[in-house]
């Protein structure tokens, strides 16, 4: 057994993507996608930050890009209160 490296993982993912005529994927996109998935399942920001090995709060900037898409699914759901507070722009 050996550790699965990022390059081996991406090679496998991109081989699968190419076989179905998709563009190659970037590791960063998968990382942000996993972050969103954890948050949508109610995992706390602090926990997601540790799981994703984020050294700063920069991942929050990426989440702003998805706020409009996610808003209808998140608003009014108590479990997403912390998530809403981070990604939703304040009303002036």
Buried (B, 14 or more C-beta within 10 A) or exposed (E): EEEEEEEEEBEEBBEEBEEEEEEEBEEEEBBBEEBBEBBBEEBEBEEBBEEBEBEEEEBBEBBEEBBEEBEEEBEEEEEBEEBBEBBBEEEE
